[in-house]
Amino acid sequence: MLVGVTTVLSIAANWLAFDIGRDSFVRMLAYQAPYALMQAVAALLVWRSRRRQPMDVTLMILFGLSVLQFLSKPLVAHLTGGAGDFAQSYIATTYALYSQSAGAILQVAVGLLMLMLLARDMLVELTARSETDPLSSLLNRRGFEDRAVAALAGGAQGGMPVSLVASDLDSFKAINDGFGHDTGDQVIIAFAALLATDPPQKAVISRMGGEEFAVLLPGANLAAARLYAESLRAAFASLPIGALPGHMRVTASFGVAEFDGRESLSDLRRRADAALYVSKRGGRDRVSVAADPEADQMPMHPLAGSTAMKRVS
């Protein structure tokens, strides 16, 4: 809309100034103002995009310089003896040298920068796709690990607690076998939506694969992470899944571990997984806390075959 209005005003201004003398300051200002306005609109659009990275700021500056360049042309023409009596004599004037050189430099710079911005945005989109699980719209394992390693490093340097919540949908194979894989997908989507709804600040949320999920909680100690996991467990156990019969619910089990400040992400995940398997072996639909790193030992994987669906009375 804004671009359309600007275009109409530009055409009107040039039409009204057409019959005014060629060297008239008013005519030149009326002729150059629409171009300046277009550059100002472009700068405004970049500003309203709320992007403040160096290349975006540089593009706004270049558009601002283009505004000044177009508005300065009438003054430069007045100070340098005019733009020539005829179109043929224009090219020999000092004004033409300023107008063509400054305009070309700015427009080439704008064009090159816009190509760089386009390449940057395409790279960002490709990176986001490579780090996102398409079914759940959460981070995949790769995206999770990249962010989790950085979060653990920050926690170790700043002395801040970091905790990991590992979760697994109970007896997911029974759901797939009994109701089909489309229904299983709907269960995964429902659990992912629960994780993504009002998450803790700076939480790193991921579908690690299959029915396994992980949430890294920077700034959360073991007690806070356990409370968070309990809230998820209770919410999911009471959540109706549209693809399932109305009287059935699905549950999830959780394991919680707190970063000790020295261990690797792999070690932290191993302890959270150990706690998760304790929940599985203990009857599912529960939260367990990991042992100390020195005492950690992965328990035997729970036997498959039981159902995780509960009837709602």
GIFEN-V683453 format. One record per helix or strand of 2 or more residues. SS is the DSSP state (hx for helix, st for strand). FROM is the first residue (numbers start at 0). TO is the last residue. If there is no record, write none. Layout:
SS;FROM;TO / SS;FROM;TO
This chain:
hx;1;16 / hx;24;47 / hx;53;78 / hx;86;89 / hx;93;129 / hx;140;157 / st;161;168 / hx;171;178 / hx;180;195 / st;203;208 / st;211;217 / hx;221;236 / st;247;249 / st;251;257 / hx;264;280 / st;286;288 / hx;292;294 / st;308;310
